[in-house]
Amino acid sequence: MAGRVEYEPASVKDLLAEMKDTAELLIDLSYSAVLHRSDAVAEEVLALEERMDVLQLRARMSLLLAARNPEDAETLAPVLGIIGAAEKVSDAAGDIAKVVLEDIGVPDDIRSALPEAVESLVRGQLVESSAYADRTLGDSNMETETGVRVLAIRRGGDWVMNPDQATTLRAGDALLLRGPEAGIETVYEAVTGSSYERLEPLEPKVEDLERAVDSLVLMKNMSELAVDLAYGSVLFHSTDLAEEVVELEAEVDALKSRFEAWTLRAAGRVDDPVSLRGLMQIATSTEVISDAALEISEGVLRGLDTHVVVQEAVEESDEIIARTTVAQGSVLDGTTIGERAVKTETGMRVIAVRRPGTGGDEWVVQPGPTTALEAGDILIAKGTRAGADRLRDLAGRDPIHDE
């Protein structure tokens, strides 16, 4: 039974920032738990879901105290919507994790989606004998040497959601680690003292099921993108970005219909059709995440001003959303995202490109390595503050001074 939650003075901005970080981490963790069939990661999802319940209650309490008149109510209404949307993402992630914990059933073919996950996400408990114990993240040089980042730390009943270079790792900490497989293997063994078991992808046995899994992975990617763009629309008060969220939500709905069709066709060709229940639950939860993204951007779509507390929360969250313009003659002018290795060089993931034109702006959503960049393009990217600074540097730097 959940404990009683009482009002505590707290900054709404800080609560919103933590809810955003927690919701995004929950999405990553829940799908990782399914792909790697990890009970340990799934358990962390449920622990974080409980934390989200407390955060949203405290945020609602603070907002209720802040509303003193009808004008306050109008400006704070979209904030309540964002709080509710983050909670929906949390609940959906919890339902995905339960597919693993309750053995609802996921066919082996789901592992065919593993190549889609460029980076792995695992949980490891820090042992006292680890070389990382009692050292700060900066001192350990973990991310620089291995490419593995500590996303969050659970220390008993407390969470450290934004570990930085000054954060000290302690024996007993449960670390949530993300990075390339090779780096994860090295760090996991150093953290836990145990060997890391790679889960190799399988070749799908049923073509229809392969198509269903492909549709599900695409739904996941689009839902995550919709959440990113929704927060971007709030941060920049951009109707264009909010309308892209509407399009993505509609596309996820269409993909779910295709997914259901392929899954039903596959049911007659698999040994145990009941094992497909888990896939159906994951698809339903993924659709809920895209619906929640739409709720985040609803205030923008309805022409309501974004409350400054929301903008500040998005700006101060763990992974920020940044906007920068490609300058004439800069390093990025006349190249592609892949040619310049923007993700590798800056750590920022470009989630959208807006290209101003005489007939109206053109949007490129989900740009890839072959997406061309030119002067005047506005890049919307997600990553760390340091990465955002590097991206702005590239977008404005003359190639003559490129090192």
Phi, psi and omega in degrees: 000134181291146180283164180291137178251119180251157180294135173227136177304127182206151177283124177300322179301313181295320179296317179296318179298317180292323178295319178298311180299317182295317180298315181293321177294321180299321178299310180300313183296317185295315179291325177297320179300320180288311183298324182258002180050052185255110175295324182297316179292320179299322178296323178294326177300314182292326177294319178291326178297320177297320179297320180298322178302318180292317181300316183290326177294317180293323178295318179296318179300315181296321180291322179299322179290334183279337183278113183246345183204173181302325180295319177299316181300320180294318182284333183270344181304313178297331178294319176299322178297320180293321177298314180296324180293318179298322178294322177298318177300317180300313181297320180296318178296321177298320178295324177294317180297326181293339175302324179280310187292328183260009178050045180295329175116118173224127182293156179302335182299341178299333179291346175293344180276352183304321178299339179290337181268097182298323179243150178260156178229121183226166175247135177220137179264126186287121179271157184297329183278358182294146177293342180273345184296136178064026175236151176281160178298323178295318181291325182287336179060028186302307185293321181295318185278330187240344185081005182264132182246139174275110183284321182199161179229130172255121183240093187067237179266001182256156179238141169250103188275336183234061180298136179235190184300334182271356182287127179268132177271136182237150178303135181098345178297137170267114184259134173259115190247137176229138178171184178293153185306317182298316179292319179300317180300315181295312184291318181302315181293324178289326181285313189262339186078006179244157179285149180264127181261115178284140176257104185284142178293151179251156172279126180301141182267335183240121185299318181297323179290325176299317179294322178297316180294320177300318178296321180294318179297320178294321175301316179300311182298318181291323179294318177297317178297320180299320178296315179300313181292327179296314177295325176297321180296324179289316182298315184260005184046054186254112176295325180300313179295320179298322178291329174295326177296319177301315180296317180295320179298320178294322179292323177295320177300317180294319179296323179297322177296317178295318179302314181298321180296313180295322182293318179295323177293325181286336186302327181281355185240001177259156183294324183228092181302333180297336181292351180274354181302320182298320178299318181296320180293321179296318180297317179298317180293324179296321177296323178298322179296318178293325176296321179295323177300320179297323179293326179298320184268003185299319180300320178295316181298328182269006175078015178276139179295140177285126180295139184301330181295328179289315179301317180294323180295317179295320180294329186259006179286173186299303176260117185268163174250123185240154177233133178214153182253134178286120182277152177302127177077010180282174179303323184276343182292121176085016178237188175241165179300320181287317181300322182271355180050052185302315182297316182292318186284328185246339186079002180265137176259117179285116184261345178196151176231127177251125182245104180298139179216166182295328180267013183117162182287143174253134180250136171245108180262141186059053177297147181242189182302331183270000180293122181281145178241143179214164182306135180097342178297139176254119182263130172253118186225159183233137179167207182272166178297319179297321178295322178297321178296320179294321179295316178299325179296314179296319183292339183245001187268139176287131182300339179298330182263010179289134182274000000 
